[in-house]
Amino acid sequence: MTPEDVCALLRGRRSVRKFSDQTVDKEIIERMIEMACLAPSATNRQDWFFTVITAGALKHAMADAVQRRWKDILAENHQMALIDEVEKYAAGFAIFEPAPVVIAISAMQTSAVQNHLLGNNAPIVAGSMASAAMAAQNLMLAASGFGLATCCMTGALAARKELEEMIGLEKKRFLICLIAAGYAAEIPAAPPRKPVAAVSRFLQ
């Protein structure tokens, strides 16, 4: 594989929000998770975890919990400036429901020792969240290689506690994102990207 092959894979990935009804083979999902686990992790702990949800009833319950939580948030802040703009975004935070597969990626909570030593910096220094995020990117790139489309979602995590309970997540873990996956019913155009000069600086 050449550098341009890698760049083509990165350029071709899209955040897809409309999926066909075609089911995804379990073997493909397992391969995606295998590739996700090749991501770097803090001190090689590999303490990420992937909960795969395909049951329609559970996806519906999760989406309902997200919608209810955002309804409450919007009602509590209805007088806030730009609340209408927030409401537009919130309308899409439960669109994972129609996807054939939803993968909930979680990281480890920081330990009591880490919290004591590092205080509010503990989650950043411990690295579990960054590690799980890198695994999520690996998973989405692997999905592209298998001809699948994905969408990484964090807006749904406004209902994080409810979602964690619904999927039976261990207390020592916390969700970092949901990834909707399946075969694309519609592939959006590539969104514009900021130029390198606008998002970087070199200290020499």
N, C-alpha and C positions, 0 to 999 in steps of 0.2 A: 504494500500500500504506500502510495506516494503522499507527500505533504498535501498535494492538491486533492487527493482522494479524501483525506481527513477534513480539509476545508469544505469540500463539497457536501459531506455528511452534515457538518455543522450548519452550513448555509441552508440545507434542505429541510432541517427540522422546523416544524410549525407547532404552534399551540392551537389545537383543533378542538372545537366545541360542539361539533355535530358528527355523530357516529352512525354507521349502518347497524342493522340488527345482527349482522354476522357474529357468531360466537368466536372467541379466541381460544385456541387449544391450550390446555394446561401446560403442555410441554414448552410452548413458546413463553408463557408467563414465567415458568421456572428458569428458562434460559435468560430472560431479561433480568431476573433477580440475581442469577449467577454473575452476570456482567456487572450489575450494580455493586456486587460485593468485591469487585476488583478495584473499586475506588480507594483512594488513600483514606486513612482514618487516624485519629489522634492516638499516638503510641501503639498503633496497629491493634486497637481494642476491637474493632469491627463490631461495635455494640449497637449498630442499627437493627431495625426489625421491620418486616414487611407483612402487613395484614392484607390479604387479597379478598375482596368482596365481590361476589357475582350474584348473590341472592337479590332478586328484585325487591322483595319485601323489606329487606334490611336497607338497601339503597334508598328506598322511598322514605323509610323512617328517619334516616340520616338527613336527607334533603329537607324533610318536614321540620326537623330540629333546627337546622340552619335557618330556614325561612322564618320560623317563630322567633329565634334569637335576634335576627336582624330587624324583624318587625318591632320588637321591644326596644332595640337600640334606636331605631329611627323615631319611635314614638317619644322616647325619653329626651330626644334632642331635636324635636321638630322645629324649634325656633332658632337653631344654629344656622349661621350663614353657610351657604353652599350645601345645605342638607339635601336639596333636590338632586344635586350632582352625585352625592353619596348614595342616594336612593337608586339612581340609575345603575351604578356599579353593583349595589347589593342585590339587584334583581337577578344577576348572573351567578351568584355565589353557590347556588344549588344545582347548577346545570350538569353536575357529574351524574345525576340519577339515571339518565338514559344510556350512559356509557355501558358497554357490556362488562367492563372490568373497572373497579376502583381499587387502587392500591394505596393504603394508608401507611405512610412511612413515619416511624417514630424513633426517637433518640432517648438516651438514658438521662434521667434526672441527675443533677450533681449531688455528690455525697455530702454528708454533714461536715466532714473534714475539709473538703473543697470550699464549702460555703463559709466555714469559719476562717480559713486562711485568706480567701479572696473576696468575700462579701458579694457585692453585686456583679463583680467581674467573673465570678465562678463559671457561669454558663459559657462565657466567651473563651476563657482560658482552657477549660476542660476539653472543648473541641467536639463534643458529641453531636451538637447541632450542626456544626460545619461539616462534620464527617457524613452525617445523614443527608445533608443537602448535596454533597458531592456524589453520594450514591444515587440520589434521585436523578441527577443529571446523567449519570452513566446509564441508568435504567431507561430514561427517555431516548437517549441516543441509540441504545440497543434496540428499543422498540422501533425506531425509524429504520434500522437495518433489517428488521423482520417484516417491514411493510406496514407497521401499525402507526397510528397517530396517538398523541398524548396531549394532555393539558395539566400543568401543575397548578394546584389551587391552594391558596392560603386564606382567602376570604371566609371560607367555610369554618375556619378555626375560631371564629367568634363563638361558636358553640363547641369548643374543644372538649370541655368536660363531659358534655352529653355524648359526643361522638366517641370519646375514649371508653365511656361506660358501655355504649351500644356494641362496640366491637370487642369488648372484653380485654382491653389493654391492661397490662400489669401496672400497678401503682407506681413502680419505679421508672416508668416510661412516660413520654409525652409526645403528642403528635407534632410533626413539623410541616406536613403537607399531605394533601390528597392528590393522587395522580389518576385522572380519568384516562382510560386506554381502550382502544378498539380500532376497527377499520374505519377510515374517514368517509363520511358521507359528503363532506365538502371541505376542500383545502383552501384556506384563506391565502391571499397574497402576502408576500413578505412585508412586514411593517418596516418603516424607515428606522435606521439605526444612527445613533450619534457617531460622528467621526472620532477616530482615535484621539485627535488633539483636544477634543472637548471633554474627554473622560480620563485623561492621563497626564502625568507630568514626570519628568526625569530629573532626579537630583544627582548632580555629578560633581 
